Amino acid sequence: MRKTLITAAVASLGLAAAAQAGIAFSFADPIPGRQLTSTANAQEAGVAGLTYDQSAELVFLVDGTDVGIGNVVFPHAHMEMNLSLGAATTFAGVTQAPVTGSFTIYDLASETRVDILTGVAELGTYVRVGNTNALLFSDPNFVYTPGPALASLLAPGTTFVPSTEAVFTLTDINPSSFLNSNGTFKSFQANASFTGNTEVEVVPAPGAIALAGLGGMLVIRRKRA
């Protein structure tokens, strides 16, 4: 009996030490116009640069139900994007190209920029299947960092951990023929919507962990008494 109680106390201490949950992010394509621009050879010869119109206002949604912050809406969000798009290859009807760089979604509810979320990709993939185009990112080559606007909503000790994903879906691309014969990209513009998610880990402060352990020991002592 005593062994069982000790095991339960240790288990409760482990649960207090770290807990995992998930957060989802999204924004719909703003209307009107095409906000995403690919500029041929912007980074270097054969490597295009992807940028986003920072004057476009986004309604950025954060689903933090699992971490206790509910659904949070940033109605005055904007995005800074700096991605590199390498040459593409096509096999079995699927076109792929490497994507690297970063993007930051930030709040402009006041005149001062406050970052919400940053994504950094050591390596992602542009994928085209038929007329469907997307930018895909996932760990271990992609990480999110919460900005002050999001971090202020999260419990102390919250960190982002795998799994981590991001998808930009590109639509209404102009011109529709934007690949050169050697796989490099011509300049084009497109609409873009975004979805993403990350797991988070919440590690309580040392004092909270100590209290959990003390509570478990008190249970054992009461049972023994």
N, C-alpha and C positions, 0 to 999 in steps of 0.2 A: 504493500500500500504506500509506504513511504517513498519507494522508488518511483511509483507512478506519479505521485505528487511532485517530486523533484523534476521528473521529465516534463510535466505540464508547466511547471514554473519556467524551465529553460525554454520551452516552446513559446510561451507568452513573451519572454524577453526577446526572442528572435523576431517575433512579429512586430514588437514595438520598435526594433532596431531599424527595420526597413520595410516599406510597403510599396507595391507597384500598381499603377493605374495608367490610363491613357488620355491623351488630349487630341482632338481633331481640329483642323483648320480648313477654311475655304473662303473663296470669293468668286462671285459670278463675273462674267465679262461685262464691263461697264459699256453703256450705250450713250452716244454713237461713236463711230470711228474705230480704227485699228490702232491699238496702243503699243503693241510689241513690234519692234523694228529689228531686222537683221541687216547688218551693213557688211557687204562683201569686203574681204581683206582688211577689216578694221583692226584686228589684232596683229596679224602678219599675213604674208602672202599665203592664200589658200585657207585662212582661218577667219571666219566671220565673227562679228561681235553682235550679241543680242542685248538690246536695251529696252527700257519701258518708259512710256511717257509719264513723267512724275507729276504732271498737272492733272492726270486722270484721278478722280476720286473713287475709291473702292469702299464697298461695305464688307469689312473683314469680320468673319464669324469664327469664334473660338468655342468649341464644345468641350467644356471642362467639367461636365457633370460627374465624371468618375473621380475627379480630384476635389470636388466640393465647391467649385466656383460657378457651377451652372453654365448657362449659355451667355456668352459675353459678345456684344456687338460693338465694333469700332466703325461708326458710319462715315468717318472722315479720314480713312486710311489712304495711303499712297504707297508706291513701290519704287525702289531704286534697284535696278538690275544691271549686273556686269558679268555676262556669260560669254564664253568662247565656244564657237561651233566649228569643229574640225571637218575634214572631208568625209563624205559618206561612202558606204559600200552597200551594194544590193545583192541579196541572195534569197532565192525562192520567193521572190515578190516582197521581201521585207527590206526596207532601207534603214540603215543605222549609221549614226555618227556620234563621235565623242563630244561631251559637253562638260566644261569645267567653269568654275567661278562662283559667284555668290549673288544673292538677292536679299534685300531687307525691306520688310513691310513696316511702315511707321505711321504714327498718328499725328494728324495736323488739326486736331480739334481746337487748339489754340495756335498762336503764331509760332510757337516753339515746337520743333520736331522732337517727338519722343518715339524711339524705336519700340516696336512690338515684338518682331520675330525676325531672325536672320538665319538663312540657310546657306551653308558653304559646301560645295561639291568638289571633291578631289577628282571625281569622275562620275559623270552621268551619261545618259544616252538619249539622243534624238531618235525617235522611231516613226517611220511612215509605213502604214499598211493600207494599200488602196489610196483613198483620199483622206485617211485619218492620220493626224499628226500629233505627236506629244513629246514632251520632255520628261524623262523619268529619272528619279533620283532615289537611292536607298542606301542604308548602311551596309557595309562599313565605310563606304566612300562618300557618305553624306551625313552632315550633322546640323542640328538646329541649336541656336542659342536664344534664350528668351531675352528680349529687351526690357528696359525699365517698366514700360507700360504693362507688360504681361507678368513680369517677375513680381511686381507689387501686389498682384492678385493671388499669387501662389503661396502655399504654406512655407514657412522657413524650412530649409533643408531639402527643398525640391530640386532635383536635377533631371535633365533629359537623358534617357538611355535608349539603346536599341529595343524594339525595332523602330526605325525612323524612315518615313517615306514622303515623297513630294511628287506631284504630277501637274504639269501645265498642259492643258489641252488646247491645241491651236486650231482655229477655224477661220474660214473666210480669208485664206491666204491670197495675197495679191503681189506679184503675178502668180498664177497657178503653176507655171513652169519656172521653177527657181533653182534647179540643179544643173550645173555644167556637166559636160560629158565626162570630166575627170572626177566627178563627185563633189567638187567644191560648190559652195552655195553662192548664188547671186543675191543681190539685195532684195528683200521682200518685207511686207508688213502683214500682220495677222491679229486677229482677236485672240485673247487668252483668258481661260478660267483656271482656277487653282484649287486643288485639294491636297491635304497632307495630314500626317498624323505622327505622333511620337509616344512612346512609353515614358513614363516618369517614375522616378523613385523618390520617396519621401523618407529622409533619415531624420528622426527626431533629435533635438538637442541632447547632449550628454546627460543633462539633468533629468529629462523625461525618460531616458533609457534606465537611468539609475532608479527612478521611482517605480518603473515597471518591474525591475528586478526585485526591489524591496517588497513590492506588493506580493510577488510570488513567494518570497521567503516567509512573509507573514502568514500566508495561507498554510504553508507547511507547518509552521509553529503551532497554529491554532489546531490543526488536525492532530498533531502529536499530543497537544495538551488534552 
